[in-house]
Amino acid sequence: MEGSESEAIFDSLNLNPQLFINATLNIVDELIDSAFEHLHSEASAQLKIEGSEKAADLTKGLDCIRFMIQSSLDKRLSMWVKYYCFVHIFAVPEGFSLPKDDEASAGDLMDVDAVGNSDLDAQLDSLRTKISLAEQESAGLNKEIQTLERQSVLNSHQAASMNELKKLSDQISADDAFKEVQRFATELRTKIKKVNTGRAGDIQRLRLERMRLCNGDLLRVIGGNGYSNAKPEEIEDFHAGLKPM
């Protein structure tokens, strides 16, 4: 198809192939500029030659490399534009023509009529059925949510009641334990007092018994011939009886 006809078709569709190609080539140039600027900055920092004569040599070397890359890339891009973009991407098929306004309007009406009222009614019925099912499902879910919320509130109240009962039980147990300890201490003091009283009585009885024996021995000694007739062990027993307990 001739260029004028292709341009008319693209203009009617609000398309401009040349603008697209130019924008693509500009993007490629910007990428190359950015890449070599970054390369120059990194090389200067690594070599530490900024402001010296070697910095100019670095710039010349990078310019040569960029020229070689740019030349090769321009050739490839020109072939891409000529043999790919215009031949394949933006090629208008032979015999293609835009529909006229009257034809387009009539075609749209025919497409609408082709759908048919019966198909539209069926689609509407299907949508109504789906909406009804969705509403029923939503109502069921709302009921389940309300039930779960009520159950959650009851569980919270039960947990709070159980905690209060546990605290009260612990307090009662502690009071009972304290009372039990007091009772045990009272009984223990009573038993100790009884033991001490009994022991004191036994000691007193033993002391009186010894005093009685000692007094008897003393009378025996006085009534006799003194210590002259007493045996040594009797004398030791006599003195032992005189010692306090």
C-alpha positions as CSV (number, residue, x, y, z in Angstrom):
1,M,0.0,0.0,0.0
2,E,1.3,3.5,-0.9
3,G,2.6,5.7,1.8
4,S,-0.1,8.3,1.6
5,E,-2.8,5.7,2.1
6,S,-0.9,4.2,5.1
7,E,-0.5,7.6,6.6
8,A,-4.2,8.3,6.3
9,I,-5.1,5.1,8.0
10,F,-2.6,5.7,10.9
11,D,-3.9,9.3,11.2
12,S,-7.5,8.1,11.4
13,L,-6.4,5.7,14.3
14,N,-4.4,8.5,15.9
15,L,-1.1,6.6,15.4
16,N,2.2,7.9,14.2
17,P,4.9,5.3,13.5
18,Q,7.7,7.8,13.0
19,L,7.1,9.3,16.4
20,F,7.3,5.9,18.0
21,I,10.6,5.1,16.2
22,N,12.1,8.5,17.1
23,A,11.2,8.1,20.8
24,T,12.8,4.6,20.8
25,L,16.1,5.9,19.2
26,N,16.1,8.8,21.7
27,I,15.8,6.4,24.6
28,V,18.8,4.4,23.3
29,D,20.9,7.6,23.0
30,E,20.0,8.6,26.6
31,L,21.0,5.1,27.8
32,I,24.4,5.3,26.1
33,D,25.1,8.8,27.5
34,S,24.2,7.8,31.0
35,A,26.4,4.6,30.7
36,F,29.5,6.4,29.6
37,E,29.1,9.3,32.1
38,H,28.9,6.7,34.9
39,L,31.9,4.8,33.4
40,H,34.0,8.1,33.2
41,S,33.1,8.9,36.9
42,E,34.0,5.5,38.2
43,A,37.3,5.3,36.2
44,S,38.4,8.8,37.4
45,A,37.6,7.8,41.1
46,Q,39.4,4.5,40.8
47,L,42.5,5.8,39.0
48,K,42.6,9.1,41.1
49,I,43.5,11.2,38.0
50,E,40.8,13.9,38.2
51,G,42.3,17.3,37.3
52,S,45.5,15.8,35.9
53,E,46.8,15.3,32.3
54,K,45.8,11.6,32.5
55,A,42.2,12.7,32.9
56,A,42.2,14.1,29.3
57,D,43.7,10.9,28.1
58,L,40.9,9.0,29.8
59,T,38.3,11.2,28.2
60,K,39.8,10.6,24.7
61,G,39.9,6.9,25.2
62,L,36.3,6.7,26.3
63,D,35.2,8.9,23.4
64,C,36.9,6.4,21.0
65,I,35.2,3.5,22.6
66,R,31.8,5.3,22.5
67,F,32.2,6.2,18.8
68,M,32.9,2.6,17.9
69,I,29.9,1.3,19.9
70,Q,27.6,4.1,18.7
71,S,28.5,3.5,15.0
72,S,27.8,-0.2,15.2
73,L,24.6,0.4,17.1
74,D,23.3,3.1,14.6
75,K,23.8,0.7,11.7
76,R,21.8,-2.1,13.5
77,L,19.0,0.3,14.5
78,S,18.7,1.7,11.0
79,M,18.2,-1.8,9.7
80,W,15.7,-2.5,12.5
81,V,13.7,0.6,11.4
82,K,13.9,-0.1,7.7
83,Y,13.4,-3.8,7.5
84,Y,11.4,-4.6,10.6
85,C,9.4,-1.6,11.7
86,F,8.1,-0.4,8.4
87,V,7.9,-3.9,6.8
88,H,6.3,-5.9,9.6
89,I,5.1,-3.7,12.5
90,F,3.6,-0.8,10.7
91,A,2.8,-2.4,7.4
92,V,-0.8,-2.0,6.3
93,P,-2.2,-5.1,4.5
94,E,-3.2,-4.7,0.9
95,G,-6.9,-4.0,0.4
96,F,-7.4,-2.8,3.9
97,S,-9.7,0.2,4.2
98,L,-11.3,2.0,7.0
99,P,-15.1,1.6,7.3
100,K,-17.3,4.6,6.7
101,D,-19.3,6.2,9.4
102,D,-22.6,5.0,8.1
103,E,-21.3,1.4,7.7
104,A,-19.8,1.5,11.2
105,S,-23.1,2.6,12.8
106,A,-25.1,0.0,10.9
107,G,-22.6,-2.7,11.9
108,D,-22.9,-1.7,15.6
109,L,-26.7,-1.9,15.4
110,M,-26.5,-5.3,13.8
111,D,-24.2,-6.5,16.5
112,V,-26.6,-5.4,19.1
113,D,-29.6,-7.0,17.4
114,A,-27.6,-10.2,16.9
115,V,-27.4,-10.6,20.6
116,G,-31.1,-11.1,20.9
117,N,-33.5,-10.2,23.6
118,S,-33.8,-13.9,24.7
119,D,-30.0,-14.0,25.4
120,L,-30.2,-10.8,27.4
121,D,-33.1,-12.1,29.4
122,A,-31.3,-15.3,30.2
123,Q,-28.2,-13.4,31.3
124,L,-30.3,-11.2,33.5
125,D,-32.1,-14.2,35.1
126,S,-28.7,-15.8,35.7
127,L,-27.5,-12.6,37.4
128,R,-30.6,-12.4,39.5
129,T,-30.2,-16.0,40.6
130,K,-26.5,-15.4,41.5
131,I,-27.4,-12.2,43.5
132,S,-30.2,-14.1,45.4
133,L,-27.8,-16.9,46.3
134,A,-25.2,-14.5,47.4
135,E,-27.7,-12.6,49.6
136,Q,-28.8,-15.9,51.2
137,E,-25.2,-16.9,51.8
138,S,-24.5,-13.5,53.3
139,A,-27.4,-13.8,55.6
140,G,-26.3,-17.2,56.8
141,L,-22.8,-16.0,57.4
142,N,-24.1,-13.0,59.4
143,K,-26.1,-15.4,61.6
144,E,-23.0,-17.5,62.2
145,I,-21.0,-14.4,63.0
146,Q,-23.6,-13.3,65.5
147,T,-23.7,-16.7,67.1
148,L,-19.9,-16.8,67.4
149,E,-19.9,-13.3,68.9
150,R,-22.5,-14.3,71.6
151,Q,-20.5,-17.5,72.3
152,S,-17.3,-15.4,72.6
153,V,-19.0,-13.1,75.2
154,L,-20.3,-16.1,77.2
155,N,-16.8,-17.7,77.2
156,S,-15.3,-14.4,78.4
157,H,-17.9,-14.2,81.2
158,Q,-17.2,-17.8,82.2
159,A,-13.5,-17.3,82.2
160,A,-13.9,-14.2,84.4
161,S,-16.1,-16.2,86.8
162,M,-13.7,-19.0,87.0
163,N,-10.8,-16.6,87.7
164,E,-12.8,-15.1,90.6
165,L,-13.7,-18.5,92.0
166,K,-10.1,-19.5,91.8
167,K,-9.0,-16.4,93.6
168,L,-11.6,-16.9,96.3
169,S,-10.6,-20.6,96.7
170,D,-7.0,-19.7,97.0
171,Q,-7.8,-17.1,99.6
172,I,-10.0,-19.6,101.6
173,S,-7.3,-22.2,101.4
174,A,-4.7,-19.7,102.6
175,D,-6.9,-18.7,105.6
176,D,-7.6,-22.4,106.5
177,A,-3.9,-23.2,106.3
178,F,-3.0,-20.2,108.6
179,K,-5.7,-21.3,111.1
180,E,-4.3,-24.9,110.9
181,V,-0.8,-23.6,111.7
182,Q,-2.1,-21.6,114.6
183,R,-3.9,-24.6,116.0
184,F,-0.9,-26.8,115.6
185,A,1.3,-24.2,117.3
186,T,-1.1,-24.0,120.3
187,E,-1.2,-27.8,120.7
188,L,2.6,-27.9,120.4
189,R,3.0,-25.2,123.2
190,T,0.5,-27.1,125.4
191,K,2.4,-30.4,124.9
192,I,5.8,-28.7,125.6
193,K,4.3,-27.1,128.7
194,K,3.0,-30.5,129.9
195,V,6.3,-32.2,129.2
196,N,8.2,-29.4,131.1
197,T,5.8,-29.6,134.0
198,G,6.1,-33.3,134.2
199,R,9.9,-33.2,134.0
200,A,10.1,-30.6,136.7
201,G,7.9,-32.7,139.0
202,D,10.1,-35.8,138.3
203,I,13.3,-33.8,139.0
204,Q,11.7,-32.5,142.3
205,R,10.7,-36.0,143.3
206,L,14.2,-37.3,142.6
207,R,15.7,-34.4,144.6
208,L,13.4,-35.1,147.6
209,E,14.2,-38.8,147.3
210,R,17.9,-38.2,147.4
211,M,17.5,-35.7,150.3
212,R,15.5,-38.4,152.1
213,L,18.2,-40.9,151.5
214,C,20.9,-38.5,152.4
215,N,19.2,-37.6,155.6
216,G,18.8,-41.3,156.5
217,D,22.4,-41.9,155.8
218,L,23.4,-38.9,157.9
219,L,21.3,-40.2,160.8
220,R,22.8,-43.5,160.4
221,V,26.3,-42.0,160.5
222,I,25.5,-39.9,163.5
223,G,23.8,-42.7,165.3
224,G,26.8,-45.0,164.8
225,N,30.4,-44.4,165.1
226,G,30.7,-41.7,162.4
227,Y,32.7,-42.4,159.3
228,S,34.8,-44.9,161.0
229,N,32.6,-47.9,160.2
230,A,31.4,-46.7,156.7
231,K,32.8,-48.1,153.6
232,P,34.4,-45.9,151.0
233,E,31.7,-46.4,148.4
234,E,29.1,-45.5,151.0
235,I,30.9,-42.3,151.7
236,E,31.0,-41.5,147.9
237,D,27.3,-42.2,147.6
238,F,26.6,-40.0,150.6
239,H,28.4,-37.1,149.1
240,A,26.8,-37.6,145.7
241,G,23.4,-37.4,147.3
242,L,24.3,-34.0,148.8
243,K,25.0,-32.5,145.3
244,P,22.2,-30.6,143.7
245,M,20.6,-32.0,140.6
